[in-house]
Protein backbone atom coordinates (compact mmCIF):
# COMPACT_ATOMS: atom_id res chain seq x y z
CA UNK A 1 0.00 0.00 0.00
CA UNK A 2 1.11 3.56 -0.72
CA UNK A 3 0.60 6.70 1.32
CA UNK A 4 -1.24 9.72 -0.06
CA UNK A 5 -1.16 13.30 1.16
CA UNK A 6 -4.16 15.48 0.39
CA UNK A 7 -5.13 19.06 1.14
CA UNK A 8 -8.68 19.84 2.26
CA UNK A 9 -10.49 22.67 3.99
CA UNK A 10 -10.56 22.50 7.78
CA UNK A 11 -14.33 22.05 7.78
CA UNK A 12 -14.08 19.12 5.36
CA UNK A 13 -11.47 17.42 7.53
CA UNK A 14 -13.59 17.91 10.64
CA UNK A 15 -16.60 16.41 8.87
CA UNK A 16 -14.47 13.48 7.65
CA UNK A 17 -13.20 12.78 11.17
CA UNK A 18 -16.71 12.79 12.60
CA UNK A 19 -18.05 10.66 9.75
CA UNK A 20 -15.19 8.16 10.05
CA UNK A 21 -15.81 7.86 13.81
CA UNK A 22 -19.51 7.37 13.18
CA UNK A 23 -18.68 4.56 10.72
CA UNK A 24 -16.10 3.03 13.03
CA UNK A 25 -13.21 3.52 10.60
CA UNK A 26 -10.41 5.98 9.90
CA UNK A 27 -10.37 8.95 7.55
CA UNK A 28 -7.61 7.21 5.60
CA UNK A 29 -9.68 4.03 5.18
CA UNK A 30 -12.77 6.04 4.26
CA UNK A 31 -10.88 7.96 1.55
CA UNK A 32 -9.31 4.73 0.25
CA UNK A 33 -12.71 2.99 0.11
CA UNK A 34 -14.19 6.00 -1.69
CA UNK A 35 -11.45 5.95 -4.30
CA UNK A 36 -11.78 2.17 -4.81
CA UNK A 37 -15.56 2.52 -5.26
CA UNK A 38 -15.06 5.34 -7.75
CA UNK A 39 -12.58 3.21 -9.69
CA UNK A 40 -15.05 0.30 -9.84
CA UNK A 41 -17.84 2.58 -11.09
CA UNK A 42 -15.62 4.09 -13.77
CA UNK A 43 -14.42 0.64 -14.88
CA UNK A 44 -18.00 -0.65 -15.06
CA UNK A 45 -19.06 2.40 -17.06
CA UNK A 46 -16.16 1.95 -19.48
CA UNK A 47 -16.99 -1.75 -19.98
CA UNK A 48 -20.67 -0.94 -20.61
CA UNK A 49 -19.76 1.84 -23.04
CA UNK A 50 -17.39 -0.41 -24.99
CA UNK A 51 -20.01 -3.17 -25.12
CA UNK A 52 -22.56 -0.66 -26.43
CA UNK A 53 -20.13 0.65 -29.06
CA UNK A 54 -19.34 -2.89 -30.19
CA UNK A 55 -23.05 -3.74 -30.42
CA UNK A 56 -23.76 -0.50 -32.32
CA UNK A 57 -21.13 -1.34 -34.93
CA UNK A 58 -22.57 -4.83 -35.44
CA UNK A 59 -25.88 -3.28 -36.56
CA UNK A 60 -24.29 -1.16 -39.28
CA UNK A 61 -24.31 -2.52 -42.80
CA UNK A 62 -27.99 -2.39 -43.71
CA UNK A 63 -29.15 -5.65 -42.15
CA UNK A 64 -31.95 -5.36 -39.61
CA UNK A 65 -32.81 -8.12 -37.17
CA UNK A 66 -36.54 -8.17 -38.07
CA UNK A 67 -36.34 -7.36 -41.74
CA UNK A 68 -36.65 -3.62 -42.33
CA UNK A 69 -40.36 -2.80 -42.46
CA UNK A 70 -41.24 -5.02 -39.49
CA UNK A 71 -38.66 -3.22 -37.37
CA UNK A 72 -39.94 0.17 -38.53
CA UNK A 73 -43.50 -0.74 -37.41
CA UNK A 74 -42.37 -1.49 -33.89
CA UNK A 75 -43.22 1.40 -31.56
CA UNK A 76 -42.41 1.55 -27.85
CA UNK A 77 -41.90 -2.19 -27.51
CA UNK A 78 -45.27 -3.03 -29.17
CA UNK A 79 -46.05 -3.55 -32.81
CA UNK A 80 -48.24 -0.96 -34.46
CA UNK A 81 -51.32 -2.78 -35.73
CA UNK A 82 -53.28 0.09 -37.24
CA UNK A 83 -56.08 -0.44 -34.71
CA UNK A 84 -54.80 1.91 -32.02
CA UNK A 85 -57.45 4.25 -30.73
CA UNK A 86 -60.30 2.17 -32.24
N, CA, C and O atoms as a GROMACS GRO file, in nm:
protein
  344
    1UNK      N    1   0.084  -0.118   0.000
    1UNK     CA    2   0.000   0.000   0.000
    1UNK      C    3   0.088   0.124   0.000
    1UNK      O    4   0.197   0.125   0.057
    2UNK      N    5   0.039   0.228  -0.064
    2UNK     CA    6   0.111   0.356  -0.072
    2UNK      C    7   0.040   0.460   0.014
    2UNK      O    8  -0.080   0.451   0.038
    3UNK      N    9   0.116   0.557   0.058
    3UNK     CA   10   0.060   0.670   0.132
    3UNK      C   11   0.022   0.780   0.034
    3UNK      O   12   0.078   0.792  -0.075
    4UNK      N   13  -0.076   0.861   0.075
    4UNK     CA   14  -0.124   0.972  -0.006
    4UNK      C   15  -0.143   1.092   0.084
    4UNK      O   16  -0.202   1.081   0.192
    5UNK      N   17  -0.095   1.207   0.041
    5UNK     CA   18  -0.116   1.330   0.116
    5UNK      C   19  -0.213   1.416   0.037
    5UNK      O   20  -0.195   1.439  -0.082
    6UNK      N   21  -0.317   1.463   0.105
    6UNK     CA   22  -0.416   1.548   0.039
    6UNK      C   23  -0.432   1.678   0.117
    6UNK      O   24  -0.397   1.685   0.235
    7UNK      N   25  -0.485   1.778   0.051
    7UNK     CA   26  -0.513   1.906   0.114
    7UNK      C   27  -0.663   1.931   0.106
    7UNK      O   28  -0.722   1.928  -0.002
    8UNK      N   29  -0.724   1.956   0.221
    8UNK     CA   30  -0.868   1.984   0.226
    8UNK      C   31  -0.893   2.101   0.321
    8UNK      O   32  -0.808   2.134   0.404
    9UNK      N   33  -1.007   2.161   0.307
    9UNK     CA   34  -1.049   2.267   0.399
    9UNK      C   35  -1.064   2.209   0.540
    9UNK      O   36  -1.093   2.091   0.557
   10UNK      N   37  -1.044   2.294   0.638
   10UNK     CA   38  -1.056   2.250   0.778
   10UNK      C   39  -1.194   2.190   0.806
   10UNK      O   40  -1.205   2.088   0.874
   11UNK      N   41  -1.297   2.254   0.753
   11UNK     CA   42  -1.433   2.205   0.778
   11UNK      C   43  -1.457   2.067   0.716
   11UNK      O   44  -1.530   1.986   0.771
   12UNK      N   45  -1.395   2.042   0.601
   12UNK     CA   46  -1.408   1.912   0.536
   12UNK      C   47  -1.337   1.805   0.620
   12UNK      O   48  -1.390   1.695   0.638
   13UNK      N   49  -1.220   1.836   0.670
   13UNK     CA   50  -1.147   1.742   0.753
   13UNK      C   51  -1.224   1.712   0.881
   13UNK      O   52  -1.231   1.597   0.924
   14UNK      N   53  -1.280   1.813   0.942
   14UNK     CA   54  -1.359   1.791   1.064
   14UNK      C   55  -1.479   1.701   1.035
   14UNK      O   56  -1.507   1.609   1.111
   15UNK      N   57  -1.548   1.727   0.925
   15UNK     CA   58  -1.660   1.640   0.887
   15UNK      C   59  -1.612   1.497   0.864
   15UNK      O   60  -1.677   1.402   0.910
   16UNK      N   61  -1.500   1.481   0.795
   16UNK     CA   62  -1.447   1.348   0.765
   16UNK      C   63  -1.412   1.273   0.893
   16UNK      O   64  -1.437   1.153   0.903
   17UNK      N   65  -1.354   1.342   0.989
   17UNK     CA   66  -1.320   1.278   1.117
   17UNK      C   67  -1.445   1.230   1.190
   17UNK      O   68  -1.449   1.119   1.241
   18UNK      N   69  -1.546   1.316   1.194
   18UNK     CA   70  -1.672   1.279   1.260
   18UNK      C   71  -1.738   1.163   1.186
   18UNK      O   72  -1.784   1.067   1.248
   19UNK      N   73  -1.742   1.171   1.055
   19UNK     CA   74  -1.805   1.066   0.975
   19UNK      C   75  -1.730   0.934   0.989
   19UNK      O   76  -1.793   0.829   1.000
   20UNK      N   77  -1.599   0.938   0.988
   20UNK     CA   78  -1.519   0.816   1.005
   20UNK      C   79  -1.546   0.755   1.142
   20UNK      O   80  -1.561   0.633   1.153
   21UNK      N   81  -1.551   0.837   1.247
   21UNK     CA   82  -1.580   0.786   1.381
   21UNK      C   83  -1.720   0.724   1.386
   21UNK      O   84  -1.740   0.619   1.446
   22UNK      N   85  -1.814   0.790   1.322
   22UNK     CA   86  -1.952   0.737   1.318
   22UNK      C   87  -1.955   0.600   1.251
   22UNK      O   88  -2.030   0.512   1.292
   23UNK      N   89  -1.873   0.582   1.146
   23UNK     CA   90  -1.868   0.456   1.072
   23UNK      C   91  -1.776   0.353   1.135
   23UNK      O   92  -1.772   0.238   1.092
   24UNK      N   93  -1.702   0.394   1.237
   24UNK     CA   94  -1.610   0.303   1.303
   24UNK      C   95  -1.487   0.271   1.219
   24UNK      O   96  -1.439   0.158   1.219
   25UNK      N   97  -1.437   0.370   1.146
   25UNK     CA   98  -1.321   0.352   1.060
   25UNK      C   99  -1.231   0.474   1.071
   25UNK      O  100  -1.256   0.562   1.154
   26UNK      N  101  -1.130   0.481   0.990
   26UNK     CA  102  -1.041   0.598   0.990
   26UNK      C  103  -1.069   0.683   0.866
   26UNK      O  104  -1.131   0.637   0.770
   27UNK      N  105  -1.024   0.807   0.871
   27UNK     CA  106  -1.037   0.895   0.755
   27UNK      C  107  -0.960   0.835   0.638
   27UNK      O  108  -1.007   0.837   0.524
   28UNK      N  109  -0.843   0.782   0.666
   28UNK     CA  110  -0.761   0.721   0.560
   28UNK      C  111  -0.834   0.605   0.494
   28UNK      O  112  -0.837   0.596   0.371
   29UNK      N  113  -0.894   0.518   0.573
   29UNK     CA  114  -0.968   0.403   0.518
   29UNK      C  115  -1.091   0.451   0.441
   29UNK      O  116  -1.124   0.396   0.336
   30UNK      N  117  -1.158   0.552   0.492
   30UNK     CA  118  -1.277   0.604   0.426
   30UNK      C  119  -1.241   0.663   0.289
   30UNK      O  120  -1.313   0.641   0.192
   31UNK      N  121  -1.132   0.738   0.282
   31UNK     CA  122  -1.088   0.796   0.155
   31UNK      C  123  -1.046   0.684   0.059
   31UNK      O  124  -1.081   0.687  -0.059
   32UNK      N  125  -0.973   0.586   0.109
   32UNK     CA  126  -0.931   0.473   0.025
   32UNK      C  127  -1.049   0.395  -0.029
   32UNK      O  128  -1.051   0.358  -0.146
   33UNK      N  129  -1.149   0.370   0.056
   33UNK     CA  130  -1.271   0.300   0.011
   33UNK      C  131  -1.346   0.380  -0.094
   33UNK      O  132  -1.396   0.325  -0.192
   34UNK      N  133  -1.352   0.513  -0.072
   34UNK     CA  134  -1.419   0.600  -0.169
   34UNK      C  135  -1.351   0.592  -0.305
   34UNK      O  136  -1.417   0.581  -0.408
   35UNK      N  137  -1.218   0.599  -0.304
   35UNK     CA  138  -1.145   0.595  -0.430
   35UNK      C  139  -1.160   0.459  -0.500
   35UNK      O  140  -1.173   0.454  -0.622
   36UNK      N  141  -1.160   0.350  -0.423
   36UNK     CA  142  -1.178   0.217  -0.481
   36UNK      C  143  -1.317   0.204  -0.542
   36UNK      O  144  -1.333   0.146  -0.650
   37UNK      N  145  -1.419   0.257  -0.474
   37UNK     CA  146  -1.556   0.252  -0.526
   37UNK      C  147  -1.568   0.334  -0.654
   37UNK      O  148  -1.633   0.292  -0.750
   38UNK      N  149  -1.505   0.450  -0.656
   38UNK     CA  150  -1.506   0.534  -0.775
   38UNK      C  151  -1.438   0.463  -0.892
   38UNK      O  152  -1.487   0.468  -1.005
   39UNK      N  153  -1.328   0.396  -0.864
   39UNK     CA  154  -1.258   0.321  -0.969
   39UNK      C  155  -1.346   0.210  -1.025
   39UNK      O  156  -1.351   0.191  -1.146
   40UNK      N  157  -1.416   0.137  -0.938
   40UNK     CA  158  -1.505   0.030  -0.984
   40UNK      C  159  -1.618   0.085  -1.070
   40UNK      O  160  -1.653   0.026  -1.172
   41UNK      N  161  -1.675   0.197  -1.030
   41UNK     CA  162  -1.784   0.258  -1.109
   41UNK      C  163  -1.734   0.300  -1.247
   41UNK      O  164  -1.800   0.275  -1.348
   42UNK      N  165  -1.618   0.364  -1.249
   42UNK     CA  166  -1.562   0.409  -1.377
   42UNK      C  167  -1.530   0.290  -1.467
   42UNK      O  168  -1.556   0.294  -1.588
   43UNK      N  169  -1.474   0.184  -1.410
   43UNK     CA  170  -1.442   0.064  -1.488
   43UNK      C  171  -1.569   0.000  -1.544
   43UNK      O  172  -1.572  -0.041  -1.660
   44UNK      N  173  -1.673  -0.008  -1.461
   44UNK     CA  174  -1.800  -0.065  -1.506
   44UNK      C  175  -1.861   0.019  -1.618
   44UNK      O  176  -1.914  -0.034  -1.715
   45UNK      N  177  -1.854   0.151  -1.603
   45UNK     CA  178  -1.906   0.240  -1.706
   45UNK      C  179  -1.830   0.220  -1.837
   45UNK      O  180  -1.891   0.212  -1.944
   46UNK      N  181  -1.699   0.212  -1.828
   46UNK     CA  182  -1.616   0.195  -1.948
   46UNK      C  183  -1.648   0.063  -2.016
   46UNK      O  184  -1.658   0.058  -2.139
   47UNK      N  185  -1.665  -0.045  -1.938
   47UNK     CA  186  -1.699  -0.175  -1.998
   47UNK      C  187  -1.836  -0.169  -2.065
   47UNK      O  188  -1.852  -0.222  -2.175
   48UNK      N  189  -1.933  -0.106  -2.002
   48UNK     CA  190  -2.067  -0.094  -2.061
   48UNK      C  191  -2.063  -0.011  -2.188
   48UNK      O  192  -2.128  -0.045  -2.287
   49UNK      N  193  -1.987   0.098  -2.186
   49UNK     CA  194  -1.976   0.184  -2.304
   49UNK      C  195  -1.913   0.108  -2.419
   49UNK      O  196  -1.961   0.116  -2.532
   50UNK      N  197  -1.805   0.036  -2.392
   50UNK     CA  198  -1.739  -0.041  -2.499
   50UNK      C  199  -1.830  -0.151  -2.553
   50UNK      O  200  -1.830  -0.177  -2.673
   51UNK      N  201  -1.906  -0.214  -2.466
   51UNK     CA  202  -2.001  -0.317  -2.512
   51UNK      C  203  -2.108  -0.253  -2.601
   51UNK      O  204  -2.145  -0.310  -2.704
   52UNK      N  205  -2.155  -0.137  -2.563
   52UNK     CA  206  -2.256  -0.066  -2.643
   52UNK      C  207  -2.198  -0.028  -2.779
   52UNK      O  208  -2.264  -0.046  -2.882
   53UNK      N  209  -2.075   0.026  -2.779
   53UNK     CA  210  -2.013   0.066  -2.906
   53UNK      C  211  -1.992  -0.055  -2.996
   53UNK      O  212  -2.012  -0.045  -3.118
   54UNK      N  213  -1.953  -0.168  -2.941
   54UNK     CA  214  -1.934  -0.289  -3.019
   54UNK      C  215  -2.066  -0.336  -3.077
   54UNK      O  216  -2.073  -0.374  -3.193
   55UNK      N  217  -2.172  -0.332  -2.996
   55UNK     CA  218  -2.305  -0.374  -3.042
   55UNK      C  219  -2.355  -0.279  -3.150
   55UNK      O  220  -2.413  -0.324  -3.249
   56UNK      N  221  -2.332  -0.148  -3.134
   56UNK     CA  222  -2.376  -0.050  -3.232
   56UNK      C  223  -2.312  -0.076  -3.368
   56UNK      O  224  -2.378  -0.068  -3.471
   57UNK      N  225  -2.184  -0.108  -3.368
   57UNK     CA  226  -2.113  -0.134  -3.494
   57UNK      C  227  -2.165  -0.260  -3.561
   57UNK      O  228  -2.164  -0.269  -3.684
   58UNK      N  229  -2.209  -0.358  -3.484
   58UNK     CA  230  -2.257  -0.483  -3.544
   58UNK      C  231  -2.389  -0.462  -3.618
   58UNK      O  232  -2.425  -0.544  -3.703
   59UNK      N  233  -2.461  -0.354  -3.588
   59UNK     CA  234  -2.588  -0.328  -3.656
   59UNK      C  235  -2.567  -0.250  -3.786
   59UNK      O  236  -2.660  -0.242  -3.867
   60UNK      N  237  -2.452  -0.192  -3.807
   60UNK     CA  238  -2.429  -0.116  -3.928
   60UNK      C  239  -2.410  -0.212  -4.045
   60UNK      O  240  -2.360  -0.323  -4.028
   61UNK      N  241  -2.448  -0.169  -4.162
   61UNK     CA  242  -2.431  -0.252  -4.280
   61UNK      C  243  -2.562  -0.282  -4.349
   61UNK      O  244  -2.564  -0.357  -4.447
   62UNK      N  245  -2.672  -0.226  -4.301
   62UNK     CA  246  -2.799  -0.239  -4.371
   62UNK      C  247  -2.886  -0.354  -4.325
   62UNK      O  248  -3.006  -0.352  -4.352
   63UNK      N  249  -2.833  -0.453  -4.258
   63UNK     CA  250  -2.915  -0.565  -4.215
   63UNK      C  251  -2.988  -0.528  -4.087
   63UNK      O  252  -2.928  -0.470  -3.996
   64UNK      N  253  -3.118  -0.560  -4.080
   64UNK     CA  254  -3.195  -0.536  -3.960
   64UNK      C  255  -3.239  -0.671  -3.906
   64UNK      O  256  -3.262  -0.764  -3.984
   65UNK      N  257  -3.251  -0.684  -3.776
   65UNK     CA  258  -3.281  -0.812  -3.717
   65UNK      C  259  -3.420  -0.863  -3.750
   65UNK      O  260  -3.442  -0.984  -3.750
   66UNK      N  261  -3.518  -0.773  -3.779
   66UNK     CA  262  -3.654  -0.817  -3.807
   66UNK      C  263  -3.695  -0.787  -3.950
   66UNK      O  264  -3.814  -0.794  -3.983
   67UNK      N  265  -3.602  -0.753  -4.034
   67UNK     CA  266  -3.634  -0.736  -4.174
   67UNK      C  267  -3.693  -0.602  -4.211
   67UNK      O  268  -3.802  -0.599  -4.268
   68UNK      N  269  -3.630  -0.495  -4.183
   68UNK     CA  270  -3.665  -0.362  -4.233
   68UNK      C  271  -3.800  -0.311  -4.191
   68UNK      O  272  -3.811  -0.246  -4.087
   69UNK      N  273  -3.904  -0.337  -4.269
   69UNK     CA  274  -4.036  -0.280  -4.246
   69UNK      C  275  -4.094  -0.326  -4.113
   69UNK      O  276  -4.159  -0.248  -4.043
   70UNK      N  277  -4.072  -0.452  -4.076
   70UNK     CA  278  -4.124  -0.501  -3.949
   70UNK      C  279  -4.062  -0.425  -3.833
   70UNK      O  280  -4.131  -0.391  -3.737
   71UNK      N  281  -3.933  -0.397  -3.843
   71UNK     CA  282  -3.866  -0.322  -3.737
   71UNK      C  283  -3.917  -0.178  -3.733
   71UNK      O  284  -3.930  -0.121  -3.625
   72UNK      N  285  -3.946  -0.120  -3.848
   72UNK     CA  286  -3.994   0.017  -3.853
   72UNK      C  287  -4.133   0.029  -3.793
   72UNK      O  288  -4.168   0.136  -3.742
   73UNK      N  289  -4.215  -0.078  -3.797
   73UNK     CA  290  -4.350  -0.074  -3.741
   73UNK      C  291  -4.351  -0.084  -3.590
   73UNK      O  292  -4.451  -0.053  -3.526
   74UNK      N  293  -4.241  -0.128  -3.532
   74UNK     CA  294  -4.237  -0.149  -3.390
   74UNK      C  295  -4.227  -0.015  -3.318
   74UNK      O  296  -4.137   0.064  -3.347
   75UNK      N  297  -4.319   0.012  -3.227
   75UNK     CA  298  -4.322   0.140  -3.156
   75UNK      C  299  -4.332   0.112  -3.006
   75UNK      O  300  -4.424   0.044  -2.961
   76UNK      N  301  -4.237   0.165  -2.931
   76UNK     CA  302  -4.241   0.155  -2.785
   76UNK      C  303  -4.251   0.013  -2.733
   76UNK      O  304  -4.316  -0.009  -2.631
   77UNK      N  305  -4.190  -0.082  -2.798
   77UNK     CA  306  -4.190  -0.219  -2.751
   77UNK      C  307  -4.311  -0.298  -2.798
   77UNK      O  308  -4.317  -0.419  -2.776
   78UNK      N  309  -4.410  -0.233  -2.864
   78UNK     CA  310  -4.527  -0.303  -2.917
   78UNK      C  311  -4.536  -0.277  -3.066
   78UNK      O  312  -4.496  -0.172  -3.114
   79UNK      N  313  -4.589  -0.374  -3.138
   79UNK     CA  314  -4.606  -0.355  -3.282
   79UNK      C  315  -4.727  -0.267  -3.308
   79UNK      O  316  -4.830  -0.278  -3.242
   80UNK      N  317  -4.712  -0.182  -3.406
   80UNK     CA  318  -4.824  -0.096  -3.446
   80UNK      C  319  -4.914  -0.180  -3.537
   80UNK      O  320  -4.870  -0.232  -3.640
   81UNK      N  321  -5.041  -0.192  -3.497
   81UNK     CA  322  -5.132  -0.278  -3.573
   81UNK      C  323  -5.228  -0.200  -3.660
   81UNK      O  324  -5.296  -0.259  -3.744
   82UNK      N  325  -5.234  -0.071  -3.645
   82UNK     CA  326  -5.328   0.008  -3.724
   82UNK      C  327  -5.463   0.018  -3.656
   82UNK      O  328  -5.552   0.086  -3.708
   83UNK      N  329  -5.480  -0.046  -3.542
   83UNK     CA  330  -5.608  -0.044  -3.471
   83UNK      C  331  -5.600   0.036  -3.343
   83UNK      O  332  -5.693   0.032  -3.262
   84UNK      N  333  -5.491   0.110  -3.322
   84UNK     CA  334  -5.480   0.191  -3.202
   84UNK      C  335  -5.588   0.299  -3.203
   84UNK      O  336  -5.616   0.360  -3.306
   85UNK      N  337  -5.646   0.320  -3.088
   85UNK     CA  338  -5.746   0.425  -3.074
   85UNK      C  339  -5.882   0.385  -3.124
   85UNK      O  340  -5.975   0.466  -3.118
   86UNK      N  341  -5.900   0.262  -3.174
   86UNK     CA  342  -6.030   0.217  -3.224
   86UNK      C  343  -6.112   0.156  -3.115
   86UNK      O  344  -6.224   0.112  -3.139
   0.00000   0.00000   0.00000
